[in-house]
Amino acid sequence: MDKKIGSVVESSPHSILVKIDNLKTFESAKSELQIGKYVKIQEGNHNFVLCVIQNIKIATEKEEDVFILTVQPVGLFKEEEFFQGNASLPSPTEPVFLVENDILSKIFNDDKNRMFHLGKLAQNDGIDFTLDGDKFFSKHVAIVGSTGSGKSCTVAKILQNVVGISDGKNINKSNKKNSHIIIFDIHSEYKSAFELDNNENFNLNYLDVEKLKLPYWLMNSEELETLFIESNEQNSHNQVSQFKRAVILNKEKYNPKIKKVTYDSPVYFNINEVFNYIHNLNEEVINKIEGEEHLPKLANGELIKDRNSYFDQKFEFTTSNTSKATKASNGPFNGEFNRFLSRFETKVNDKRLDFLMLDQDLVENSKYKTEHFEEILKQFMGYLDKSNITIIDLSGIPFEVLSITVSLISRIIFDFAFHYSKLKHGMDKHNDIPFMIVCEEAHNYIPRTGGNDYKAAKKSIERIAKEGRKYGLSLMVVSQRPSEVSDTILSQCNNFINLRLTNINDQSYIKNLLPDNSRSISEILPTLSAGECLVVGDSTPIPSIVKMELPNPEPRSQSIKFHKEWSEDWKTPSFENVIKRWRKESV
């Protein structure tokens, strides 16, 4: 039988005041009357309004202490079915009851669409908390929490559930599923969470800076210009125009069978030949002798009739002079690109950028060319060895190209999803291989504010946030500083997993992003314990506090136990091996 605890004394759209019947009733139900737990208020003979407890206070009335609950309505339980929201509010004097476990089970587990297990209700660990998996993964997810709140373990546990890892075992061992996850791992944490014994038949596609096959010719116009051109230089427009011309001409040179080659086409071009072209434009001197063609003139007197030959080598031009017999004047870009060429050469020869700049071997005795694009694409998407999880370890990527790397990979995945979806739509079908990109520590490369360094990554990820869902591509944005992440991206997230947030700016920012019916419960954010999270969004029937289970295996994200280690006997590291790794020598 329902246990009546009190009655409504005041009702408003955002909160309802409930007066507890007496002290004895309050004491007997004390464990159930906690902030974040639920009560139900009768509406009619068979319907109940479900409310979450926001506040508990004691007041004095006629020299007696009375207990007042402030609760917020979150939905209506009508004819054994739960509905979010409620058109009418309970009137004063309506009786208030505790919520039985079977009702909570129906709300959180009784929907055939709510099949994705997330954890246990923090207020009642006997109740499993499940989500609508389609709404959760297809509508972008934000996972936020301060350092030490359990963020990495939460991400790892969710992704392990997706790909079928449970207690170190592959539950899909005999039947590989169609899940596709790409993780941008900035601190090299997640590899350990997806490494299983060989006999578990689980392939992890792990790409660090040594394995990453990412040739420069995959970059689009924006990424190339971010890498090579200083936008604040006075003659940057000339740099852009001639660099663009050189790249297009060189792409056409190496891809004669492709009819329409553009600046953004993902086809091979030779970066050293482009450098030669710009160098020759910078040195160019034009013949001005009367009766002769006004063409670029070399030191040996030869006239250049086709500037495409500028790709072949660095030429030595004649000197500019006004003598009638040898008259010549500087070309239109002579001396314009001195600083540009210096920066260009530095970038091409920077050994830290070898993963971008070198024509590494894809197969023996061959370089990356246009025909290898399919293999390069399969590498990012886990199709070389049928991997559900691809980890792109960004920890070894130099900061100045971090944004470009993220931009390049995410844009290529978006373009694949776009074109695959269009092919499927042409057959009156939908995209049947959706992808999710996980942006770990997102504030590092898609910040709210920032200069040209972040432009490429922000543009690519924001495009996915705004358009990706239509083409089977979604985002999981993970950050300890949500207030520093791009507004455009977080505002497109329809599901939030909020772990403990201690920074007041982050708390305020997240509260403003959440729906109105969950802002009051979000006051609990700074008091959550490790692994507890407030789950809000389209995928859950009501805002709920959930206790996450620990992943097995765990990511390598746990804090070092300083005092324990300092209490141990003196240890001496292998300085030789550390220095070898530092210098990128084999250990």
C-alpha positions as CSV (number, residue, x, y, z in Angstrom):
1,M,0.0,0.0,0.0
2,D,1.2,3.5,-0.8
3,K,2.9,5.3,2.2
4,K,1.4,8.8,2.6
5,I,4.0,11.2,4.0
6,G,2.3,14.6,3.6
7,S,0.3,17.0,1.4
8,V,0.8,19.8,-1.0
9,V,0.7,23.3,0.5
10,E,1.8,25.4,-2.4
11,S,2.1,24.8,-6.2
12,S,3.9,26.6,-8.9
13,P,5.3,25.6,-12.4
14,H,8.9,25.3,-11.1
15,S,8.4,23.9,-7.6
16,I,5.9,22.5,-5.2
17,L,6.0,22.7,-1.4
18,V,5.1,19.6,0.5
19,K,4.4,19.6,4.2
20,I,5.3,16.4,6.0
21,D,2.5,15.1,8.2
22,N,4.5,14.9,11.5
23,L,7.9,14.2,13.0
24,K,7.2,10.5,13.3
25,T,6.4,10.3,9.6
26,F,9.6,12.2,8.7
27,E,11.8,10.0,10.9
28,S,10.4,6.8,9.6
29,A,10.9,7.9,5.9
30,K,14.2,9.8,6.5
31,S,16.3,7.5,4.3
32,E,13.9,8.1,1.4
33,L,13.6,11.8,1.8
34,Q,16.9,12.8,0.5
35,I,17.8,15.4,-2.1
36,G,17.7,13.9,-5.6
37,K,15.2,11.1,-4.6
38,Y,11.6,11.0,-5.7
39,V,8.1,11.4,-4.3
40,K,4.7,11.1,-6.1
41,I,1.7,13.4,-5.7
42,Q,-1.8,12.1,-6.4
43,E,-3.7,13.6,-9.3
44,G,-7.1,12.1,-9.8
45,N,-7.9,8.6,-8.7
46,H,-5.2,6.7,-10.5
47,N,-2.6,9.2,-11.8
48,F,0.5,10.5,-10.0
49,V,2.9,13.4,-10.7
50,L,6.5,12.2,-10.2
51,C,8.7,14.8,-8.5
52,V,12.3,15.0,-7.5
53,I,13.3,16.4,-4.1
54,Q,15.2,19.7,-4.4
55,N,15.3,21.0,-0.8
56,I,14.4,20.0,2.8
57,K,13.9,22.5,5.5
58,I,12.4,22.8,9.0
59,A,10.0,25.5,10.0
60,T,8.1,26.5,13.1
61,E,4.3,26.5,13.0
62,K,2.1,27.0,16.1
63,E,5.2,26.3,18.3
64,E,5.7,23.0,16.5
65,D,8.5,22.0,14.1
66,V,7.2,21.1,10.7
67,F,9.2,19.7,7.7
68,I,8.8,21.2,4.3
69,L,10.0,19.6,1.1
70,T,10.6,21.6,-2.1
71,V,10.0,19.3,-5.0
72,Q,10.0,19.7,-8.8
73,P,7.6,17.9,-11.1
74,V,9.4,15.8,-13.8
75,G,6.6,13.7,-15.3
76,L,3.2,12.0,-15.0
77,F,2.6,8.3,-14.2
78,K,-0.7,7.6,-15.9
79,E,-2.3,4.2,-16.3
80,E,0.9,2.3,-15.6
81,E,2.9,4.4,-18.1
82,F,5.3,7.3,-17.5
83,F,5.1,10.5,-19.5
84,Q,7.7,13.3,-19.3
85,G,6.2,16.7,-18.4
86,N,2.8,17.4,-17.0
87,A,0.2,19.8,-18.3
88,S,-1.5,20.4,-15.0
89,L,-0.1,20.8,-11.5
90,P,-1.3,19.3,-8.3
91,S,-3.4,21.5,-6.1
92,P,-2.8,22.2,-2.4
93,T,-4.1,19.5,-0.1
94,E,-3.3,16.7,-2.6
95,P,-1.7,13.7,-0.8
96,V,2.1,13.0,-1.3
97,F,3.5,9.4,-1.2
98,L,6.9,7.8,-1.4
99,V,7.8,6.1,-4.7
100,E,7.9,2.3,-4.7
101,N,10.8,0.5,-6.4
102,D,8.5,-1.2,-9.0
103,I,7.4,2.2,-10.3
104,L,11.1,3.4,-10.6
105,S,11.9,0.1,-12.4
106,K,9.0,0.8,-14.9
107,I,10.3,4.3,-15.5
108,F,13.9,3.4,-16.0
109,N,13.7,-0.1,-17.5
110,D,10.3,-0.8,-18.9
111,D,10.7,0.8,-22.4
112,K,11.7,-1.5,-25.2
113,N,13.8,1.4,-26.7
114,R,15.7,1.9,-23.4
115,M,18.2,-0.9,-23.9
116,F,21.6,0.7,-23.1
117,H,22.7,0.0,-19.5
118,L,24.6,2.9,-18.0
119,G,24.8,2.1,-14.2
120,K,22.7,2.1,-11.1
121,L,20.5,4.8,-9.6
122,A,22.6,6.5,-7.0
123,Q,19.6,6.9,-4.7
124,N,18.6,3.3,-5.1
125,D,21.3,0.8,-6.1
126,G,18.7,-1.9,-6.7
127,I,17.5,-0.1,-9.8
128,D,19.3,-0.4,-13.1
129,F,19.6,2.8,-15.1
130,T,19.1,2.3,-18.8
131,L,19.1,4.8,-21.7
132,D,17.5,4.9,-25.1
133,G,20.7,4.0,-26.9
134,D,19.6,5.5,-30.3
135,K,18.8,8.9,-28.8
136,F,22.0,8.8,-26.6
137,F,24.5,8.1,-29.3
138,S,23.0,9.8,-32.3
139,K,22.3,13.2,-30.7
140,H,25.8,14.0,-29.4
141,V,27.0,13.4,-25.8
142,A,28.9,15.8,-23.5
143,I,30.7,14.2,-20.6
144,V,32.1,16.8,-18.1
145,G,33.7,16.6,-14.7
146,S,36.7,18.0,-12.8
147,T,39.9,16.1,-12.5
148,G,39.5,13.0,-10.3
149,S,35.7,12.8,-10.7
150,G,35.9,9.6,-12.7
151,K,35.5,11.1,-16.2
152,S,37.9,8.7,-18.0
153,C,36.5,5.7,-16.3
154,T,33.0,6.8,-17.3
155,V,34.0,7.2,-20.9
156,A,35.8,3.8,-20.9
157,K,32.9,2.0,-19.3
158,I,30.3,3.5,-21.8
159,L,32.5,2.5,-24.8
160,Q,33.2,-0.9,-23.3
161,N,29.5,-1.5,-23.1
162,V,29.1,-0.4,-26.7
163,V,31.7,-2.8,-28.1
164,G,30.9,-5.7,-25.8
165,I,33.8,-5.7,-23.3
166,S,32.7,-7.0,-19.8
167,D,35.1,-7.9,-17.0
168,G,38.0,-8.2,-19.4
169,K,36.1,-10.5,-21.7
170,N,34.8,-9.9,-25.3
171,I,31.1,-10.9,-25.2
172,N,31.0,-10.6,-29.0
173,K,33.9,-12.9,-29.5
174,S,32.0,-15.2,-31.9
175,N,30.0,-12.5,-33.6
176,K,31.6,-9.2,-34.3
177,K,29.2,-6.3,-34.1
178,N,28.9,-3.2,-36.3
179,S,30.1,-0.5,-33.8
180,H,32.6,2.1,-34.9
181,I,34.3,4.4,-32.4
182,I,37.2,6.8,-33.0
183,I,38.9,8.2,-29.9
184,F,41.1,11.3,-29.9
185,D,43.3,10.4,-26.9
186,I,45.4,13.4,-25.9
187,H,47.0,11.8,-22.8
188,S,47.5,8.2,-24.0
189,E,45.0,6.9,-21.4
190,Y,42.6,4.6,-23.2
191,K,44.8,1.9,-24.8
192,S,44.9,-0.1,-21.6
193,A,41.0,-0.1,-21.4
194,F,40.6,-1.9,-24.7
195,E,43.6,-4.3,-24.6
196,L,42.3,-7.9,-24.0
197,D,44.0,-11.3,-24.1
198,N,44.7,-12.6,-27.6
199,N,42.2,-15.4,-27.2
200,E,39.4,-12.9,-26.7
201,N,39.5,-12.1,-30.5
202,F,39.2,-8.3,-29.9
203,N,41.2,-6.1,-32.3
204,L,42.2,-2.6,-31.1
205,N,43.3,-0.2,-33.8
206,Y,45.9,1.9,-32.0
207,L,47.5,4.7,-34.0
208,D,50.3,6.8,-32.4
209,V,52.6,9.3,-34.1
210,E,54.8,6.4,-35.3
211,K,52.0,4.4,-36.9
212,L,49.8,7.2,-38.1
213,K,49.6,7.4,-41.9
214,L,48.6,11.0,-42.6
215,P,50.2,12.4,-45.7
216,Y,50.1,16.2,-46.1
217,W,48.2,16.0,-49.4
218,L,45.1,15.0,-47.6
219,M,44.9,18.5,-46.0
220,N,42.3,20.9,-47.5
221,S,42.9,24.6,-48.2
222,E,42.2,25.8,-44.7
223,E,44.6,23.2,-43.1
224,L,47.4,23.8,-45.6
225,E,47.1,27.6,-45.1
226,T,47.0,27.3,-41.3
227,L,50.2,25.2,-41.4
228,F,52.2,27.3,-43.9
229,I,50.8,30.9,-44.1
230,E,50.8,33.6,-41.5
231,S,47.4,35.3,-42.0
232,N,48.5,38.5,-40.3
233,E,51.4,39.2,-42.7
234,Q,50.9,42.2,-45.1
235,N,51.2,40.1,-48.3
236,S,49.4,37.0,-47.0
237,H,46.8,37.3,-49.9
238,N,49.6,36.9,-52.4
239,Q,51.0,34.0,-50.5
240,V,47.6,32.3,-50.5
241,S,46.9,33.0,-54.2
242,Q,50.2,31.6,-55.5
243,F,50.4,28.7,-53.0
244,K,46.8,27.7,-54.1
245,R,47.8,28.0,-57.8
246,A,50.9,25.9,-57.3
247,V,49.1,23.2,-55.3
248,I,46.3,22.9,-58.0
249,L,48.7,22.8,-60.9
250,N,50.8,20.1,-59.1
251,K,47.8,18.0,-58.3
252,E,46.8,18.2,-62.0
253,K,50.3,17.2,-63.0
254,Y,50.2,14.0,-60.9
255,N,46.5,13.1,-61.4
256,P,45.9,13.6,-65.2
257,K,43.1,11.0,-65.2
258,I,41.0,12.9,-62.7
259,K,38.8,15.4,-64.6
260,K,38.1,17.9,-61.9
261,V,40.9,18.6,-59.5
262,T,40.4,21.4,-56.9
263,Y,42.4,22.9,-54.1
264,D,40.5,20.6,-51.7
265,S,40.7,17.4,-53.6
266,P,42.3,14.6,-51.6
267,V,44.8,13.6,-54.2
268,Y,48.6,13.5,-54.3
269,F,50.9,16.5,-54.9
270,N,54.6,16.9,-54.3
271,I,55.2,19.4,-51.5
272,N,58.9,19.9,-52.5
273,E,57.9,20.8,-56.1
274,V,55.4,23.3,-54.7
275,F,58.3,24.8,-52.7
276,N,60.4,25.0,-55.9
277,Y,57.5,26.8,-57.7
278,I,57.1,29.4,-55.0
279,H,60.9,29.8,-54.8
280,N,61.2,30.5,-58.5
281,L,58.4,33.0,-58.4
282,N,60.2,34.8,-55.6
283,E,63.4,34.9,-57.7
284,E,61.8,35.5,-61.1
285,V,63.2,38.2,-63.5
286,I,61.4,39.0,-66.7
287,N,63.2,39.7,-70.0
288,K,62.3,43.2,-71.3
289,I,64.6,43.4,-74.5
290,E,62.7,45.0,-77.4
291,G,61.7,42.5,-80.1
292,E,62.0,39.5,-77.7
293,E,59.2,37.8,-75.8
294,H,58.7,39.2,-72.3
295,L,59.2,35.9,-70.5
296,P,61.1,34.8,-67.4
297,K,64.8,34.7,-68.2
298,L,67.4,32.5,-66.7
299,A,71.1,33.4,-66.0
300,N,72.1,31.4,-69.1
301,G,69.8,33.5,-71.3
302,E,67.1,30.8,-71.7
303,L,63.5,32.0,-71.7
304,I,60.9,30.0,-69.7
305,K,57.8,29.5,-71.8
306,D,55.9,27.4,-69.3
307,R,56.0,28.1,-65.6
308,N,55.0,24.5,-64.9
309,S,58.7,23.8,-65.3
310,Y,59.2,25.8,-62.1
311,F,58.2,22.5,-60.2
312,D,61.3,20.7,-61.5
313,Q,64.1,22.6,-59.9
314,K,65.2,25.9,-58.3
315,F,66.4,28.1,-61.2
316,E,69.0,30.8,-61.3
317,F,67.6,33.9,-63.0
318,T,69.4,36.7,-64.8
319,T,69.9,39.9,-62.9
320,S,67.6,42.9,-63.2
321,N,69.1,45.8,-65.2
322,T,68.1,48.7,-67.4
323,S,70.8,48.3,-70.2
324,K,69.1,48.2,-73.6
325,A,71.0,45.1,-74.7
326,T,70.2,43.0,-71.5
327,K,67.2,44.8,-70.2
328,A,65.3,42.8,-67.6
329,S,63.1,43.7,-64.5
330,N,61.9,41.8,-61.5
331,G,58.9,39.5,-61.8
332,P,55.6,40.5,-60.1
333,F,56.4,38.4,-57.0
334,N,60.2,38.9,-56.8
335,G,61.2,39.2,-53.2
336,E,57.6,38.9,-52.0
337,F,57.9,35.4,-50.4
338,N,61.2,35.6,-48.5
339,R,59.6,35.0,-45.1
340,F,57.0,32.6,-46.5
341,L,59.7,30.4,-48.0
342,S,61.7,30.4,-44.8
343,R,58.7,29.3,-42.8
344,F,57.7,26.8,-45.6
345,E,61.2,25.2,-45.6
346,T,61.3,25.0,-41.8
347,K,57.9,23.2,-41.6
348,V,58.8,20.7,-44.4
349,N,62.1,19.8,-42.7
350,D,60.8,19.7,-39.1
351,K,61.4,16.1,-38.1
352,R,58.6,16.4,-35.5
353,L,56.2,16.7,-38.5
354,D,57.5,13.6,-40.3
355,F,54.1,11.9,-39.9
356,L,52.7,14.6,-42.1
357,M,55.6,15.6,-44.4
358,L,57.3,12.4,-45.2
359,D,56.1,10.2,-48.1
360,Q,56.3,7.2,-45.8
361,D,56.0,3.7,-47.2
362,L,52.5,2.3,-47.3
363,V,53.7,-0.9,-49.0
364,E,57.3,-1.9,-49.8
365,N,59.0,0.3,-52.4
366,S,56.1,2.6,-53.0
367,K,55.1,6.1,-51.7
368,Y,51.7,7.4,-50.7
369,K,49.9,8.4,-53.8
370,T,46.3,9.0,-54.8
371,E,45.7,5.3,-55.3
372,H,46.5,4.6,-51.7
373,F,43.7,6.9,-50.4
374,E,41.4,3.9,-49.7
375,E,44.0,2.2,-47.5
376,I,44.7,5.4,-45.6
377,L,40.9,5.9,-45.1
378,K,40.5,2.3,-43.8
379,Q,43.3,2.9,-41.3
380,F,41.3,5.6,-39.5
381,M,38.0,3.7,-39.6
382,G,39.3,0.4,-38.3
383,Y,38.7,-1.5,-41.5
384,L,42.2,-2.8,-42.0
385,D,41.8,-5.3,-39.2
386,K,38.0,-5.0,-38.4
387,S,38.4,-3.0,-35.2
388,N,35.4,-1.6,-33.3
389,I,37.7,0.9,-31.5
390,T,40.3,3.1,-33.1
391,I,42.5,5.1,-30.7
392,I,44.4,8.0,-32.2
393,D,47.0,8.8,-29.7
394,L,47.7,12.6,-29.9
395,S,50.2,12.7,-27.0
396,G,53.2,12.7,-29.4
397,I,51.7,15.3,-31.8
398,P,53.4,18.7,-31.6
399,F,51.0,21.4,-30.3
400,E,51.3,23.6,-33.4
401,V,49.8,20.8,-35.6
402,L,47.4,19.3,-33.0
403,S,44.5,21.3,-34.4
404,I,45.3,20.4,-38.0
405,T,45.7,16.7,-37.2
406,V,42.3,16.6,-35.4
407,S,40.7,18.7,-38.2
408,L,42.1,16.5,-41.0
409,I,41.0,13.1,-39.5
410,S,37.6,14.3,-38.4
411,R,36.9,16.0,-41.7
412,I,37.9,12.9,-43.7
413,I,35.5,10.8,-41.5
414,F,32.8,13.4,-42.1
415,D,33.3,13.4,-45.8
416,F,33.2,9.6,-45.9
417,A,30.0,9.6,-43.9
418,F,28.5,12.3,-46.2
419,H,29.3,10.5,-49.4
420,Y,28.3,7.1,-48.1
421,S,25.0,8.4,-46.9
422,K,24.3,10.0,-50.3
423,L,25.0,6.7,-52.0
424,K,22.6,5.0,-49.7
425,H,20.0,7.7,-50.1
426,G,20.2,7.2,-53.8
427,M,19.2,3.5,-53.2
428,D,16.4,4.7,-50.9
429,K,18.3,3.3,-47.9
430,H,20.0,4.9,-44.8
431,N,23.6,5.0,-43.6
432,D,24.1,1.6,-42.0
433,I,27.6,2.1,-40.5
434,P,27.3,5.1,-38.1
435,F,30.5,6.4,-36.4
436,M,31.1,8.2,-33.2
437,I,34.1,10.5,-32.6
438,V,35.2,10.9,-29.0
439,C,37.0,14.2,-28.3
440,E,38.9,13.6,-25.1
441,E,40.1,16.8,-23.3
442,A,38.2,18.8,-26.0
443,H,39.1,22.2,-24.6
444,N,42.7,21.7,-25.8
445,Y,41.8,21.8,-29.5
446,I,38.2,23.1,-29.8
447,P,38.3,25.9,-27.3
448,R,35.6,28.6,-26.9
449,T,38.1,31.3,-27.8
450,G,41.4,31.1,-29.6
451,G,43.3,32.3,-32.6
452,N,44.2,30.8,-35.9
453,D,45.9,27.8,-34.3
454,Y,42.5,26.3,-33.4
455,K,40.6,27.4,-36.5
456,A,40.8,24.2,-38.5
457,A,39.8,21.8,-35.7
458,K,36.9,24.0,-34.6
459,K,35.6,24.3,-38.1
460,S,35.7,20.5,-38.7
461,I,34.2,19.5,-35.3
462,E,31.6,22.2,-35.3
463,R,30.5,21.0,-38.8
464,I,30.0,17.5,-37.3
465,A,28.1,18.9,-34.3
466,K,25.7,20.8,-36.7
467,E,25.4,18.4,-39.5
468,G,26.9,15.0,-38.6
469,R,23.7,13.4,-37.2
470,K,22.1,13.5,-40.6
471,Y,25.0,11.4,-42.1
472,G,25.5,8.9,-39.3
473,L,28.3,10.7,-37.5
474,S,28.0,11.8,-33.9
475,L,30.3,13.3,-31.2
476,M,31.2,12.5,-27.6
477,V,32.7,15.7,-26.2
478,V,34.7,15.1,-23.0
479,S,36.2,17.9,-20.9
480,Q,37.2,19.0,-17.4
481,R,36.6,22.6,-18.4
482,P,33.3,22.8,-20.2
483,S,33.2,26.6,-20.0
484,E,36.3,26.7,-22.2
485,V,34.9,24.4,-25.0
486,S,33.3,25.9,-28.1
487,D,29.8,27.1,-27.5
488,T,28.6,25.8,-30.9
489,I,29.7,22.3,-30.1
490,L,28.3,21.9,-26.6
491,S,25.0,23.6,-27.5
492,Q,24.4,20.9,-30.1
493,C,24.8,18.1,-27.5
494,N,21.4,16.7,-26.5
495,N,22.7,14.4,-23.7
496,F,24.9,15.4,-20.7
497,I,26.7,13.2,-18.3
498,N,27.8,15.6,-15.5
499,L,30.3,14.3,-13.0
500,R,31.5,16.4,-10.1
501,L,32.3,20.0,-11.1
502,T,34.1,22.2,-8.6
503,N,34.8,25.3,-10.7
504,I,32.0,27.8,-10.3
505,N,32.3,29.0,-13.9
506,D,31.9,25.5,-15.2
507,Q,29.0,24.8,-12.9
508,S,27.2,27.9,-14.1
509,Y,27.9,27.2,-17.7
510,I,26.6,23.6,-17.6
511,K,23.4,24.7,-15.7
512,N,22.6,27.2,-18.4
513,L,22.9,24.5,-21.0
514,L,20.6,22.0,-19.2
515,P,16.8,22.0,-19.7
516,D,14.7,24.0,-17.2
517,N,13.4,20.9,-15.4
518,S,16.9,19.8,-14.4
519,R,18.6,23.1,-13.4
520,S,17.6,22.8,-9.8
521,I,18.9,19.3,-9.4
522,S,22.2,20.4,-11.0
523,E,22.9,22.2,-7.7
524,I,24.2,18.9,-6.6
525,L,27.2,18.9,-9.1
526,P,29.9,20.0,-6.7
527,T,28.9,17.4,-4.1
528,L,28.9,14.3,-6.3
529,S,31.3,11.5,-5.3
530,A,33.7,9.9,-7.7
531,G,31.9,7.9,-10.3
532,E,28.5,9.6,-9.6
533,C,27.0,11.6,-12.4
534,L,23.9,13.6,-13.2
535,V,22.4,12.3,-16.5
536,V,20.2,14.7,-18.4
537,G,18.9,14.6,-22.0
538,D,16.7,13.1,-24.7
539,S,17.8,9.6,-23.9
540,T,16.6,9.5,-20.3
541,P,13.0,9.8,-19.1
542,I,14.0,12.2,-16.2
543,P,17.2,13.8,-14.9
544,S,18.8,11.2,-12.7
545,I,21.8,10.7,-10.5
546,V,23.6,7.5,-11.6
547,K,26.4,5.6,-10.0
548,M,28.8,4.4,-12.8
549,E,30.4,1.0,-12.6
550,L,34.2,0.8,-12.9
551,P,35.4,-0.4,-16.3
552,N,37.5,-3.6,-16.6
553,P,40.2,-3.2,-17.8
554,E,40.6,0.4,-16.6
555,P,42.1,3.3,-18.6
556,R,45.5,4.5,-17.4
557,S,44.1,7.7,-15.8
558,Q,44.4,7.1,-12.1
559,S,46.3,9.6,-10.0
560,I,49.8,8.6,-8.7
561,K,49.6,7.9,-5.0
562,F,52.2,10.4,-3.9
563,H,52.4,9.7,-0.2
564,K,52.4,5.9,-0.7
565,E,55.3,6.2,-3.3
566,W,57.2,8.6,-1.1
567,S,57.0,6.1,1.8
568,E,58.7,3.4,-0.2
569,D,62.5,2.8,-0.3
570,W,64.6,4.9,-2.6
571,K,64.3,4.1,-6.3
572,T,66.6,5.0,-9.2
573,P,65.1,5.1,-12.7
574,S,66.9,4.1,-15.9
575,F,68.0,7.5,-17.0
576,E,69.5,6.0,-20.1
577,N,66.2,4.6,-21.3
578,V,64.3,7.7,-20.4
579,I,66.7,9.8,-22.5
580,K,66.6,7.4,-25.4
581,R,62.8,7.6,-25.5
582,W,63.0,11.4,-25.1
583,R,65.2,11.5,-28.2
584,K,62.8,9.1,-30.0
585,E,65.5,6.4,-30.1
586,S,64.5,2.7,-29.6
587,V,64.6,1.6,-26.0
